[in-house]
Amino acid sequence: MKKITLLFLFLSCALFAQVTEDSELYKTLKAKDSLLFKVSFNTCDLSPLETLLADDLEFYHDKSGITNSKKQFIDIMKNGLCKSDEFVSRRVLIEGSLEVFPLYNNGKLYGAIQKGVHQFFEKPKGRPENTGSIAKFTHLWLLIDGQWKISRVLSYDHKLPDQ
């Protein structure tokens, strides 16, 4: 009986562990991460946010507080980071830090947790780019009407690289 229990425990952990980098789920969510940051954050093309973010988005940031909706998040991007070309910010995903954990309900995939570490860089107009903070992030992705949408975001442990 003990061997059967241990086998069941092992298989349960294996079934709900982090997916591999070559899995379809990992590749899909890494591509979504790229749209979110390489397109929306790095270039201020905010159009992908309309399809990537859930309407009831909750964004928790350790330095700037809570954002309670997709509309509020997009407004903050438009009127903050993307308002002027006097200052440009860029985000880079730290290679090898991205992890994806599937979420199931009665064996059916309904969401995933994506976490990783990213580095930010700031470039004031006419000046060289500076290394900014490094931080951890956790995204809760949900399958909503067949599309992956970020529902909850945790952005935390922001610190300069030498701290």
C-alpha positions as a Markdown table, in Angstrom:
| # | Residue | x | y | z |
|---|---|---|---|---|
| 1 | Met | 0.0 | 0.0 | 0.0 |
| 2 | Lys | 2.8 | 2.4 | 0.8 |
| 3 | Lys | 4.4 | 1.9 | -2.6 |
| 4 | Ile | 1.1 | 2.7 | -4.3 |
| 5 | Thr | 0.6 | 5.8 | -2.2 |
| 6 | Leu | 4.2 | 7.0 | -3.1 |
| 7 | Leu | 3.6 | 6.3 | -6.8 |
| 8 | Phe | 0.3 | 8.2 | -6.7 |
| 9 | Leu | 2.0 | 11.1 | -5.0 |
| 10 | Phe | 4.9 | 11.1 | -7.6 |
| 11 | Leu | 2.5 | 11.0 | -10.5 |
| 12 | Ser | 0.3 | 13.8 | -9.1 |
| 13 | Cys | 3.4 | 16.0 | -8.7 |
| 14 | Ala | 4.6 | 15.2 | -12.2 |
| 15 | Leu | 1.2 | 15.9 | -13.7 |
| 16 | Phe | 0.9 | 19.4 | -12.2 |
| 17 | Ala | 4.6 | 20.5 | -12.3 |
| 18 | Gln | 6.1 | 23.1 | -14.4 |
| 19 | Val | 5.8 | 22.4 | -18.1 |
| 20 | Thr | 8.9 | 22.1 | -20.3 |
| 21 | Glu | 10.2 | 24.8 | -22.5 |
| 22 | Asp | 9.3 | 22.8 | -25.6 |
| 23 | Ser | 5.6 | 22.3 | -24.5 |
| 24 | Glu | 2.9 | 24.1 | -26.4 |
| 25 | Leu | 1.7 | 25.9 | -23.3 |
| 26 | Tyr | 5.1 | 27.3 | -22.5 |
| 27 | Lys | 5.7 | 28.4 | -26.1 |
| 28 | Thr | 2.2 | 30.1 | -26.2 |
| 29 | Leu | 2.6 | 32.0 | -23.0 |
| 30 | Lys | 6.2 | 33.0 | -23.8 |
| 31 | Ala | 4.9 | 34.5 | -27.1 |
| 32 | Lys | 2.2 | 36.3 | -25.2 |
| 33 | Asp | 4.8 | 37.6 | -22.8 |
| 34 | Ser | 6.7 | 38.9 | -25.8 |
| 35 | Leu | 3.7 | 40.7 | -27.1 |
| 36 | Leu | 3.1 | 42.2 | -23.7 |
| 37 | Phe | 6.6 | 43.5 | -23.3 |
| 38 | Lys | 8.5 | 43.7 | -26.6 |
| 39 | Val | 5.5 | 45.3 | -28.3 |
| 40 | Ser | 3.4 | 47.0 | -25.7 |
| 41 | Phe | 5.9 | 48.0 | -23.0 |
| 42 | Asn | 9.1 | 48.5 | -25.2 |
| 43 | Thr | 7.5 | 50.3 | -28.1 |
| 44 | Cys | 4.3 | 51.7 | -26.6 |
| 45 | Asp | 2.1 | 50.0 | -29.2 |
| 46 | Leu | -0.7 | 49.3 | -26.7 |
| 47 | Ser | -3.0 | 47.5 | -29.2 |
| 48 | Pro | -2.1 | 44.0 | -28.0 |
| 49 | Leu | -3.2 | 44.9 | -24.5 |
| 50 | Glu | -6.8 | 44.9 | -25.6 |
| 51 | Thr | -6.7 | 41.1 | -26.3 |
| 52 | Leu | -4.0 | 40.1 | -23.7 |
| 53 | Leu | -5.6 | 41.6 | -20.6 |
| 54 | Ala | -8.8 | 40.4 | -18.9 |
| 55 | Asp | -11.3 | 43.2 | -18.2 |
| 56 | Asp | -11.1 | 42.6 | -14.5 |
| 57 | Leu | -7.3 | 42.7 | -14.4 |
| 58 | Glu | -5.7 | 43.2 | -11.1 |
| 59 | Phe | -2.0 | 44.4 | -11.1 |
| 60 | Tyr | -0.1 | 44.5 | -7.8 |
| 61 | His | 3.2 | 46.4 | -7.9 |
| 62 | Asp | 5.5 | 46.7 | -5.0 |
| 63 | Lys | 6.5 | 50.3 | -5.8 |
| 64 | Ser | 3.4 | 51.8 | -7.4 |
| 65 | Gly | 0.4 | 50.1 | -5.8 |
| 66 | Ile | -2.7 | 48.4 | -7.2 |
| 67 | Thr | -4.3 | 48.8 | -10.6 |
| 68 | Asn | -7.9 | 47.4 | -10.7 |
| 69 | Ser | -8.9 | 47.0 | -14.4 |
| 70 | Lys | -7.6 | 46.7 | -17.9 |
| 71 | Lys | -8.9 | 50.2 | -18.7 |
| 72 | Gln | -7.0 | 51.7 | -15.7 |
| 73 | Phe | -3.8 | 49.8 | -16.7 |
| 74 | Ile | -4.0 | 51.0 | -20.4 |
| 75 | Asp | -4.7 | 54.5 | -19.2 |
| 76 | Ile | -1.6 | 54.5 | -16.9 |
| 77 | Met | 0.5 | 53.2 | -19.8 |
| 78 | Lys | -0.9 | 55.9 | -22.2 |
| 79 | Asn | -0.5 | 58.8 | -19.8 |
| 80 | Gly | 2.7 | 57.6 | -18.1 |
| 81 | Leu | 5.4 | 55.5 | -19.8 |
| 82 | Cys | 4.1 | 56.1 | -23.3 |
| 83 | Lys | 3.1 | 59.8 | -23.0 |
| 84 | Ser | 6.4 | 61.4 | -24.0 |
| 85 | Asp | 9.4 | 60.4 | -26.2 |
| 86 | Glu | 11.7 | 62.2 | -23.7 |
| 87 | Phe | 12.2 | 59.0 | -21.8 |
| 88 | Val | 12.1 | 55.4 | -23.1 |
| 89 | Ser | 11.9 | 52.3 | -20.9 |
| 90 | Arg | 12.8 | 48.8 | -22.1 |
| 91 | Arg | 12.2 | 45.4 | -20.5 |
| 92 | Val | 14.3 | 42.3 | -21.1 |
| 93 | Leu | 13.3 | 38.8 | -19.8 |
| 94 | Ile | 16.2 | 37.2 | -18.0 |
| 95 | Glu | 17.1 | 34.1 | -20.1 |
| 96 | Gly | 16.2 | 30.9 | -18.4 |
| 97 | Ser | 14.1 | 32.5 | -15.7 |
| 98 | Leu | 10.6 | 31.9 | -17.2 |
| 99 | Glu | 8.5 | 29.1 | -15.7 |
| 100 | Val | 5.0 | 28.0 | -16.5 |
| 101 | Phe | 2.7 | 25.9 | -14.3 |
| 102 | Pro | -0.6 | 24.7 | -15.7 |
| 103 | Leu | -3.9 | 25.0 | -13.8 |
| 104 | Tyr | -6.6 | 22.3 | -14.2 |
| 105 | Asn | -10.1 | 21.9 | -13.0 |
| 106 | Asn | -11.2 | 18.2 | -13.1 |
| 107 | Gly | -8.5 | 17.5 | -15.6 |
| 108 | Lys | -9.4 | 20.4 | -17.9 |
| 109 | Leu | -6.8 | 23.2 | -18.5 |
| 110 | Tyr | -8.3 | 26.5 | -17.5 |
| 111 | Gly | -5.2 | 28.7 | -16.7 |
| 112 | Ala | -1.6 | 28.9 | -16.0 |
| 113 | Ile | 0.8 | 30.6 | -13.7 |
| 114 | Gln | 3.8 | 32.2 | -15.4 |
| 115 | Lys | 6.7 | 33.6 | -13.4 |
| 116 | Gly | 10.1 | 34.9 | -14.1 |
| 117 | Val | 12.7 | 37.6 | -13.7 |
| 118 | His | 13.1 | 40.7 | -15.8 |
| 119 | Gln | 15.5 | 43.6 | -16.2 |
| 120 | Phe | 14.5 | 47.1 | -17.0 |
| 121 | Phe | 16.6 | 49.8 | -18.8 |
| 122 | Glu | 15.9 | 53.6 | -19.0 |
| 123 | Lys | 17.0 | 56.0 | -21.7 |
| 124 | Pro | 16.4 | 59.7 | -21.3 |
| 125 | Lys | 16.3 | 61.4 | -24.7 |
| 126 | Gly | 19.7 | 62.3 | -25.9 |
| 127 | Arg | 21.5 | 60.3 | -23.2 |
| 128 | Pro | 22.8 | 56.8 | -23.0 |
| 129 | Glu | 20.7 | 54.0 | -21.7 |
| 130 | Asn | 20.9 | 53.2 | -18.0 |
| 131 | Thr | 20.5 | 49.9 | -16.2 |
| 132 | Gly | 17.3 | 50.1 | -14.2 |
| 133 | Ser | 15.7 | 47.7 | -11.7 |
| 134 | Ile | 15.6 | 43.9 | -11.8 |
| 135 | Ala | 12.3 | 42.4 | -10.6 |
| 136 | Lys | 10.3 | 39.2 | -10.3 |
| 137 | Phe | 6.9 | 38.8 | -11.8 |
| 138 | Thr | 4.0 | 36.3 | -11.6 |
| 139 | His | 1.2 | 36.3 | -14.1 |
| 140 | Leu | -2.1 | 34.4 | -13.8 |
| 141 | Trp | -3.3 | 33.6 | -17.3 |
| 142 | Leu | -6.8 | 32.3 | -17.8 |
| 143 | Leu | -8.4 | 30.8 | -20.8 |
| 144 | Ile | -11.4 | 33.1 | -21.4 |
| 145 | Asp | -13.6 | 32.2 | -24.4 |
| 146 | Gly | -10.7 | 30.2 | -25.8 |
| 147 | Gln | -8.2 | 33.0 | -25.5 |
| 148 | Trp | -5.3 | 33.4 | -23.0 |
| 149 | Lys | -5.7 | 36.6 | -20.9 |
| 150 | Ile | -3.8 | 37.9 | -18.0 |
| 151 | Ser | -6.1 | 38.2 | -15.0 |
| 152 | Arg | -3.7 | 38.9 | -12.2 |
| 153 | Val | -0.2 | 40.3 | -12.1 |
| 154 | Leu | 2.3 | 40.4 | -9.3 |
| 155 | Ser | 5.4 | 42.6 | -9.9 |
| 156 | Tyr | 7.7 | 42.6 | -6.9 |
| 157 | Asp | 11.2 | 42.6 | -5.5 |
| 158 | His | 12.3 | 45.6 | -7.6 |
| 159 | Lys | 15.9 | 46.5 | -6.9 |
| 160 | Leu | 18.9 | 47.8 | -8.7 |
| 161 | Pro | 21.3 | 45.0 | -9.8 |
| 162 | Asp | 24.0 | 45.9 | -7.3 |
| 163 | Gln | 21.6 | 45.7 | -4.3 |
